C-alpha cells in the first residue's frame, strides 16, 4: 500500500515592498495644527505628534497635489468627495502594487492571487488589473480581502497558506496595497488628528508556496476582545472613509495580553522568551509599547516593528509584511506575526524558517 504524501508546508519564499515618493508627515502636521483653534490644544498636538515614533510617511499624492494649500487635494473649501478619492485610488494603486511586485522573482507562473486592500474600491478589481499587467493565465484564481483594516495582511497570508495546504502545487501571490492618505478629514478633534497622523501609503507583495526555503506559515491565531467594537471603526462617508481610533486601544490590548489564556494562545504554550521573532504590526508607538508591556517582551524584540513605524508609518494591512520582510533576513527559527484592527480583534500566525526544498 502506497504511503500518503506528507502534508504541504506553506512558506513565504520572498517579500518585496514599495512606498510612493511623496513625503507627507511634515505637511500633515502643519495642516492638522492649523485646524486646531485652541492654542493650548494646538501645542499639545504638536508635542504628542513629535513623540509619535514616526520620522517619515509617504503618499501617492504627488508634490503638487499633496500640498495642503488652496491648490492642493486637501486645500479647498470642502473636502474631496469619496468619488474623487476613489478616482485617485484607481489611478495610483495599480502602479504602486506593480512597484512592489517588481522586486519578486518568478511571478510568471503564479496560480493564485490573494489581495488585501481596505482603502479603496475599483471594478474590475485590483486583483484583475494586476493579473493582466503580469500577463498571467486567464484561469488564475483570485481572492480579494477588504475592509478588515490593519490585520488584513495577516488574513491574506493565512488565506494563501490554506490554499497551499489544499493544493501543494499552488504558487500564491499575496498583495497588500493601502492608500491611507486618501482619507484625511477636516476636524479639530485632537484624538482624530493624532490618529490620522500615523497613517501612510505603501504596498507589499509576497510569494507563498510549498517549495523552496522560506518562512513557514504555521498555526493561526485569532481573538476578539469583548465589548470593544466601538474602539476601532471605519465608516464610508460622503468625503472618504472615516476612521475612529480610540485612545483606549493600547490599554485594552495590554490588559488582554496580560491574561494567561491569551498569551498562551499567541505563543502556542511556549514561554514568550523562547520565540526568536516578533513581527508585530506597528499600529502606533503606543500599540507597540502595549504589546511589549502586556507580554513582558525584552526591549529588543520589537526593534524591527519600531524601525518600520519610524521609516514608513502605519500603512494598514501592508505594514506587517514590511516587518516580516526585515525579519526574514535573520531566518528566525520560531516566531509570531500579530496585528490588531477593527473589532477590537487580533489576528496572527506562527512563523519559523525552513531550508527544506519541499
C-alpha positions as CSV (number, residue, x, y, z in Angstrom):
1,X,0.0,0.0,0.0
2,X,1.4,3.3,-1.1
3,X,2.3,5.8,1.6
4,X,0.4,9.0,1.8
5,X,2.3,12.1,0.7
6,X,3.4,14.3,3.6
7,X,1.2,17.4,4.1
8,X,2.3,20.5,2.2
9,X,4.1,23.1,4.4
10,X,3.3,26.7,3.2
11,X,6.1,29.2,3.4
12,X,6.9,32.7,2.3
13,X,9.6,32.4,-0.3
14,X,10.1,36.1,-0.9
15,X,8.7,39.5,0.1
16,X,9.1,42.9,-1.7
17,X,7.8,46.2,-0.5
18,X,7.3,49.7,-2.0
19,X,6.3,53.2,-1.0
20,X,5.4,56.2,-3.2
21,X,7.7,59.2,-3.5
22,X,5.5,61.9,-1.9
23,X,6.5,62.7,1.7
24,X,3.6,63.8,3.8
25,X,4.5,63.8,7.5
26,X,5.6,67.4,7.8
27,X,2.9,68.7,5.5
28,X,0.2,66.9,7.5
29,X,1.4,68.1,10.9
30,X,1.3,71.8,9.8
31,X,-2.1,71.3,8.1
32,X,-3.6,69.5,11.2
33,X,-2.2,72.0,13.7
34,X,-3.8,74.8,11.7
35,X,-7.3,73.2,12.2
36,X,-7.0,73.4,16.0
37,X,-8.1,76.9,17.1
38,X,-7.4,76.5,20.8
39,X,-3.8,77.4,21.4
40,X,-3.3,75.0,24.3
41,X,-4.7,72.1,22.3
42,X,-2.6,73.0,19.3
43,X,0.6,72.9,21.4
44,X,-0.5,69.6,22.9
45,X,-1.0,68.2,19.3
46,X,2.5,69.3,18.3
47,X,4.1,67.8,21.4
48,X,2.3,64.4,21.0
49,X,3.0,64.3,17.3
50,X,6.7,64.8,18.0
51,X,6.6,61.7,20.2
52,X,4.8,59.5,17.6
53,X,7.8,57.4,16.8
54,X,7.4,58.3,13.1
55,X,10.0,60.2,11.1
56,X,8.7,59.6,7.6
57,X,5.4,58.8,5.9
58,X,4.6,58.6,2.2
59,X,1.7,59.4,0.0
60,X,0.6,58.7,-3.6
61,X,-0.4,62.3,-3.9
62,X,2.4,64.0,-5.9
63,X,4.2,67.1,-4.7
64,X,1.7,69.4,-6.4
65,X,-1.5,67.8,-5.1
66,X,-0.1,66.7,-1.7
67,X,0.3,70.3,-0.6
68,X,-2.5,71.4,1.8
69,X,-2.7,74.9,0.3
70,X,-5.5,76.3,-1.8
71,X,-4.5,74.3,-4.9
72,X,-3.9,71.1,-3.0
73,X,-6.0,67.9,-2.7
74,X,-7.0,68.9,0.8
75,X,-6.7,72.7,0.5
76,X,-10.2,73.6,-0.9
77,X,-13.2,74.9,0.9
78,X,-14.6,71.4,1.2
79,X,-13.0,68.0,1.5
80,X,-12.7,65.8,-1.6
81,X,-15.7,63.6,-2.2
82,X,-15.5,59.8,-1.8
83,X,-15.8,59.6,-5.6
84,X,-12.8,61.9,-6.1
85,X,-10.7,59.9,-3.6
86,X,-11.6,56.6,-5.4
87,X,-10.5,58.2,-8.7
88,X,-7.1,58.7,-7.2
89,X,-7.1,55.2,-5.8
90,X,-7.9,53.7,-9.2
91,X,-5.1,55.7,-10.9
92,X,-2.4,55.2,-8.3
93,X,-2.9,51.8,-6.6
94,X,-2.0,49.6,-9.6
95,X,1.4,51.2,-10.3
96,X,2.3,51.1,-6.6
97,X,1.3,47.4,-6.5
98,X,3.4,46.7,-9.5
99,X,6.4,48.6,-7.9
100,X,6.2,46.1,-5.0
101,X,5.8,43.1,-7.3
102,X,8.8,44.0,-9.5
103,X,11.1,43.0,-6.6
104,X,9.7,39.4,-6.6
105,X,11.3,36.6,-8.5
106,X,9.3,34.3,-10.8
107,X,5.8,35.8,-10.8
108,X,5.0,34.5,-14.3
109,X,3.8,31.1,-13.1
110,X,1.6,32.4,-10.2
111,X,-1.6,30.2,-9.9
112,X,-3.4,32.3,-7.2
113,X,-3.7,35.9,-6.2
114,X,-4.7,37.0,-2.7
115,X,-5.2,40.7,-2.4
116,X,-5.7,42.8,0.7
117,X,-6.8,46.4,0.2
118,X,-9.0,48.3,2.6
119,X,-8.6,51.9,1.5
120,X,-10.2,51.8,-2.0
121,X,-12.5,50.1,-4.4
122,X,-12.4,49.7,-8.1
123,X,-14.0,47.3,-10.6
124,X,-12.7,45.4,-12.4
125,X,-10.8,44.8,-9.2
126,X,-7.1,45.5,-8.4
127,X,-6.6,41.7,-8.5
128,X,-7.8,41.5,-12.1
129,X,-5.8,44.6,-13.1
130,X,-2.6,43.1,-11.6
131,X,-3.2,39.7,-13.3
132,X,-3.5,41.4,-16.7
133,X,-0.4,43.6,-16.1
134,X,1.6,40.4,-15.2
135,X,0.1,38.6,-18.2
136,X,-1.0,35.7,-16.0
137,X,-3.1,32.9,-17.4
138,X,-6.8,33.6,-17.6
139,X,-7.6,30.8,-15.1
140,X,-5.5,32.3,-12.2
141,X,-7.7,32.1,-9.1
142,X,-8.2,35.4,-7.2
143,X,-9.4,36.3,-3.7
144,X,-9.9,39.9,-2.5
145,X,-9.9,40.9,1.2
146,X,-11.3,44.3,2.0
147,X,-12.3,46.5,4.9
148,X,-10.6,44.3,7.6
149,X,-8.1,47.1,8.3
150,X,-4.6,46.6,9.8
151,X,-4.9,42.8,10.3
152,X,-5.9,42.1,6.7
153,X,-2.3,41.4,5.8
154,X,-2.2,38.5,8.3
155,X,-5.5,37.3,6.9
156,X,-4.1,37.4,3.4
157,X,-1.1,35.3,4.4
158,X,-3.3,32.8,6.2
159,X,-5.6,32.5,3.2
160,X,-2.5,31.8,1.0
161,X,-1.4,29.2,3.5
162,X,-4.7,27.5,3.3
163,X,-4.6,27.4,-0.5
164,X,-1.1,25.9,-0.5
165,X,-2.2,23.2,2.0
166,X,-5.1,22.2,-0.2
167,X,-3.0,22.4,-3.4
168,X,0.7,21.7,-2.9
169,X,1.5,22.8,-6.5
170,X,0.0,26.3,-5.9
171,X,2.1,29.4,-6.1
172,X,0.3,32.3,-4.5
173,X,1.0,36.0,-5.0
174,X,0.0,37.8,-1.8
175,X,-0.5,41.5,-2.3
176,X,-1.4,44.3,0.2
177,X,-1.9,47.8,-1.1
178,X,-3.1,50.6,1.1
179,X,-3.6,54.3,0.3
180,X,-4.5,55.6,3.8
181,X,-3.6,59.2,3.0
182,X,-6.6,59.5,0.6
183,X,-8.9,59.6,3.7
184,X,-7.8,62.6,5.7
185,X,-10.7,64.6,7.3
186,X,-11.1,68.2,8.4
187,X,-11.6,68.2,12.2
188,X,-10.4,69.9,15.3
189,X,-10.7,66.7,17.4
190,X,-7.3,66.0,19.0
191,X,-7.7,62.2,19.1
192,X,-8.7,62.1,15.4
193,X,-5.9,64.3,14.3
194,X,-3.3,62.2,16.2
195,X,-4.8,59.0,14.7
196,X,-4.7,60.3,11.1
197,X,-1.1,61.4,11.7
198,X,0.1,57.8,11.9
199,X,-1.2,56.5,8.6
200,X,0.6,56.3,5.3
201,X,0.6,54.7,1.9
202,X,2.5,51.5,0.9
203,X,2.4,48.2,-0.8
204,X,3.9,44.7,-0.1
205,X,4.0,41.6,-2.2
206,X,4.9,38.0,-1.3
207,X,5.2,34.6,-2.9
208,X,3.8,31.7,-0.8
209,X,4.3,28.1,-1.9
210,X,5.1,24.6,-0.6
211,X,8.6,24.6,-2.2
212,X,12.0,26.1,-1.5
213,X,13.4,27.8,1.6
214,X,11.4,30.4,3.4
215,X,9.4,31.5,6.4
216,X,6.9,28.8,7.3
217,X,3.3,29.9,7.9
218,X,2.0,27.7,10.7
219,X,-0.9,27.7,13.1
220,X,-3.3,30.6,13.0
221,X,-4.1,32.9,16.0
222,X,-7.4,34.8,16.3
223,X,-9.0,36.6,19.3
224,X,-11.7,39.2,19.7
225,X,-11.9,41.4,22.8
226,X,-15.4,41.7,24.3
227,X,-17.2,45.0,24.5
228,X,-14.6,46.7,22.3
229,X,-16.2,47.0,18.9
230,X,-16.5,50.8,19.2
231,X,-12.7,51.3,19.8
232,X,-11.7,50.9,16.1
233,X,-14.3,51.7,13.5
234,X,-14.3,52.5,9.8
235,X,-17.4,54.1,8.1
236,X,-17.8,55.2,4.5
237,X,-18.9,58.8,4.3
238,X,-19.5,61.3,1.5
239,X,-15.9,62.5,1.9
240,X,-13.9,59.3,2.2
241,X,-13.6,56.5,4.7
242,X,-13.8,58.0,8.2
243,X,-11.8,56.1,10.9
244,X,-12.2,56.2,14.6
245,X,-9.2,55.0,16.6
246,X,-9.8,55.4,20.3
247,X,-7.0,56.4,22.6
248,X,-8.2,53.5,24.9
249,X,-6.9,50.9,22.4
250,X,-3.4,50.4,23.7
251,X,-4.6,49.9,27.3
252,X,-7.2,47.4,26.2
253,X,-4.6,45.5,24.2
254,X,-2.1,45.4,27.1
255,X,-4.8,44.2,29.5
256,X,-5.8,41.4,27.2
257,X,-2.2,40.3,26.5
258,X,-1.6,40.1,30.3
259,X,-4.2,37.4,30.5
260,X,-2.6,33.9,30.7
261,X,-5.0,32.3,28.2
262,X,-4.4,35.0,25.6
263,X,-0.6,34.9,25.9
264,X,-0.6,31.0,25.8
265,X,-2.8,31.2,22.7
266,X,-0.3,33.5,21.0
267,X,2.8,31.5,21.9
268,X,1.3,28.1,21.5
269,X,2.1,27.1,25.0
270,X,5.8,28.1,24.6
271,X,7.4,30.6,27.0
272,X,7.4,34.1,25.5
273,X,11.2,34.2,25.7
274,X,11.5,31.1,23.5
275,X,10.2,32.8,20.4
276,X,13.0,34.4,18.3
277,X,11.0,36.7,16.1
278,X,8.1,39.0,16.8
279,X,6.5,40.6,13.7
280,X,4.1,42.9,15.4
281,X,2.1,45.3,13.2
282,X,3.2,48.8,14.3
283,X,-0.2,50.4,14.6
284,X,1.5,53.2,16.6
285,X,4.2,53.6,19.2
286,X,1.6,53.2,22.0
287,X,0.4,49.9,20.4
288,X,4.0,48.5,20.4
289,X,4.5,49.7,23.9
290,X,1.3,47.9,24.9
291,X,2.3,44.6,23.3
292,X,5.8,44.8,24.9
293,X,4.2,45.5,28.3
294,X,1.4,43.0,28.0
295,X,3.6,40.1,27.0
296,X,6.6,41.2,29.1
297,X,8.8,41.1,26.0
298,X,12.5,42.0,26.1
299,X,13.1,45.5,24.6
300,X,14.9,44.2,21.6
301,X,12.0,42.0,20.4
302,X,10.1,44.9,18.7
303,X,13.0,46.8,17.2
304,X,12.1,45.8,13.7
305,X,8.5,46.9,14.2
306,X,9.6,50.2,15.6
307,X,12.0,50.8,12.7
308,X,9.2,50.2,10.2
309,X,7.0,52.6,12.1
310,X,9.7,55.2,12.2
311,X,10.6,54.9,8.5
312,X,7.1,54.5,6.9
313,X,4.3,55.0,9.5
314,X,1.2,52.8,9.6
315,X,0.3,51.5,6.2
316,X,-2.6,49.4,7.4
317,X,-2.6,45.8,6.1
318,X,0.8,46.2,4.2
319,X,2.7,47.2,7.3
320,X,3.2,43.7,8.9
321,X,4.6,42.5,5.6
322,X,7.3,45.2,5.8
323,X,8.2,43.9,9.3
324,X,8.2,40.3,8.1
325,X,10.4,41.2,5.2
326,X,13.1,42.5,7.6
327,X,12.8,39.6,10.0
328,X,13.2,37.1,7.1
329,X,16.8,38.3,6.6
330,X,17.6,36.8,10.0
331,X,15.9,33.4,9.2
332,X,14.3,33.1,12.6
333,X,13.6,29.5,13.8
334,X,10.5,30.5,15.6
335,X,8.2,33.5,16.0
336,X,4.8,35.0,15.7
337,X,3.3,37.6,13.4
338,X,0.5,39.7,15.0
339,X,-1.8,42.6,14.0
340,X,-4.7,44.4,15.6
341,X,-7.7,46.0,14.0
342,X,-11.4,46.7,13.9
343,X,-13.4,44.6,16.4
344,X,-11.2,45.2,18.5
345,X,-9.6,41.9,17.2
346,X,-6.2,40.3,16.9
347,X,-5.1,38.1,14.0
348,X,-1.8,36.3,14.0
349,X,0.1,33.3,12.6
350,X,3.1,31.4,13.9
351,X,6.2,31.5,11.8
352,X,9.6,29.8,11.6
353,X,12.4,29.4,9.0
354,X,12.8,26.3,6.8
355,X,15.6,25.4,4.4
356,X,13.6,22.3,3.2
357,X,13.2,22.3,-0.5
358,X,9.6,21.0,0.0
